[in-house]
């Protein structure tokens, strides 16, 4: 009688196994979405530079210039970046967090910071972050670029978003140290976050030298590669 009551009140082994299988399937599904988002972001960012005209420079001008109000084909990037941002947010919350949850509270913090970072929330809000003009446009200045609400939002979200991305790397590295099967990933993740810090510093120092666009793209590419690698790791472990 007692045994039968316990079985009736408690979850069965089959139901627990089914629930775990569903969680693994969900983590894998959104990990694939995370890889696809980083590939789509990278390809669209590189390809869009080809139709910006001869005055546009990938070395000097920012990625945001290509989605400015005056930029040719800007809505293509706005749509792609928005979708990539949404996919990255879901990847962070539905795939990264469950995969690293055994690593403790730092896994939750790191996943949340990742969702709020440039690849996540920053890209999701692309439609509201459009600069007033491109630096490649005649008469456009840095002050005029951010004279509209979109330009100001872009500057604030990008600055905060890069900081959150770097912070997410360090928190996730701490979680990997404690999560079974992820220990070997902790040091590379920490070094990747440190590399991002170095590139951001170089971005600030070379802005006046006309290399801001180059180092901004390096930040974006390193971030996308790191997220794609993390998604691949989750696919292998689930």
N, C-alpha and C positions, 0 to 999 in steps of 0.2 A: 504493500500500500504506500509506504513512504517512498520507495523507489519510483513507483508510478507517478506519484504527485510531483516528485522532483523533476521527472522527465517532462511532465506537462507544463510546469512552471518555468523551467529553464530552457535555453536554446539548445537544440540538438546539435550533434557534431556535424551533420550534413548542412544545417542552416548556417552554422559558423563558417564552414568551408565554402559554401556558396557566396556568403557575404564577402569573405576574403578574396574570392576569385573575381567578384564584381569590382572590388576596389582595385585589384591589380589590373583588370581590364581597363578601368577608367584611367588609371595612371598611365598605362601604355598609350591609350588613345590620345590623351592630351600631351603626352611626350612627343608623339608623332606630329601633333599640331604645333608644338613648340619648335620642332626642327623646321617644319614647313614655313612657319612665320619668320624665322631668322633667314632662311634661304630667300624668301620672297622680298624681305626688307633689303637684304644685301644686293640682290639682282636689280631691283627697281631703283635703288639709290645710285648704283653704278651706271645703269642704262639711261636714266633721266638726264645725266650730265651731257649726254650726246646731243640733246636738242635744246640746250640752253643758249646757243649762239656763241659767236667768237669772243664776245666781251666777258663771258663767264669763265672763271678760273677755278678748277677743283683744288688748286693749291691755296688760293686766297679766300674764296667765298664759301660760305657755310652751306650745309645741307638744307637748312631752312629756307635759304634763298630760292631753292628750286620749287618750293611750294608757296612762294609769296603771291600776293594778289596779282602782280604784274608778270609773273613767270609763265612761260608757254607750257601748256599741258600740265598745269599745276594740280588739277583735280585728280589726275591719275595717281600722283604720289599721295595726295590726301586720302584717297580711298584705300590704297594699299597699306599705307602706314596705320590707318585706323583699324583695319582688319588685323594687321600684325600685332598691334597693341592689345586688342581684345584677346587674341589667341595667346599672347604671352602672359597676360594676367591670369587667364584660366589655367594655363600651364603651371604657373607659379603656385597657385592655390590648390589645384586639384591633382597635381602630379609631383611637384617638388616637395611640398609640405608632407603629403603622405609617405613619400619615399624616404625622407630624412627624419620623420617624426621620432624614431627611436633615439635620435641624437639629442633630444631634449628641447627645451624652450627656445634655444637659439635657432632651431629649424623653423619654428613658426615665425619668429621675428625676421629671419633672413628671407623667408618666402614672401612675407608681407611687404618688406622693403623692395624686393624684386618686382612685385606687382605694381608698386607705386613709382618705380624708377623710370628712366627715359624709355627703355624698350617696351615698358608696359603702359602706365598711365600717360607718359609723355607722348607716345605714338597714338594712343587712343583718342587724345584730344587734339589731334592734328588740325581738324577742321576749324577749331577756335584759336589756332596759333599762327595764323598766316600773317607774315610781315607785310608792311604797307608797300614795299618796293624791294627790288634786288640791288645790291651794290653794283651789279653790272649795268643797271639802267642809268642813262644820262640824268644827272641831277640828283640821284639818290645819295643820301648821306646816312651815317650811322644813326643820327638823331631822327631823321625822317623815317627810317626803317621801323623804329619802335614808337612812332607817333600814334599808332592805333592800338586798340585793345589787344588785338592778336599778337602784335609785336612785343608788347609788354608781357603778355602771358607766356609767349615762347621763351623769352629771356629768363623769366623766373622759373618756369617748369624745367627748362634745360639745365640750369645751374643746380637746382635742387635735385633733379632726377639723376644727374651724374653722381652727385654725392650719395644718394640713396643706393645707386647701383654698386658703388665701391663698398659701401657699408654692408650691403647684402652679401657680397663676396666673403667678407670676413666672418659674418655670422654663420653663413652656410659652411664655411671651412671649419668653424668650431663644432658645428653639428656633425660634420663628416668624421671628425676625430672620434666621436662617441657612437656613431651608427655602425652596426655590423656590416661589413662588406664595403664600406666607404672610406676606411682609414687612408688608403693609398691616394685618395682624391683630395685630402685636406691640404697638403702642402702645395700641389699645383694650383688649387683654387685660391689659396692665400697669395701665392706669387702672381697670379693673374690680376687679383685685386690691387696688388702693389704696382704692377705694370701699368694699370689704368691710372693710378695716382701720378706716376711719372709722366705719362703721356698728357694728362690734364695740365700738369705744371708746364710742360713744353708748349702746350696750346696757349696758355696765358702769356708765356714769355715771348712767343713768336708771332703773336697777333699783329703787332705793328710791323713785323718784317714780311708780311704777306704770306705766311704759311699757316694761318689759322684754319683754313679749309682742310689742309692736309692732315693736321693733327686731330681735327674733329672727326674726320673720316676714320682715322686710326682708332679712336675711342669707340666709334660705332662698330667697326669691324671686329675689334677685340671682344666687345660685349656680345655681339651676335655669335661669334665663334664659340665663346665660353658657354653661352646658353644652349647652343646646338650640341656641344659636347656633353653638357649636363643631361640634356634630354636623351642622348644616346646611352649614357650611363644608366639612366632609369630604365630604358628599354631592355638593356642587358640584364638588369637585376630583378625585373618583374616578369 
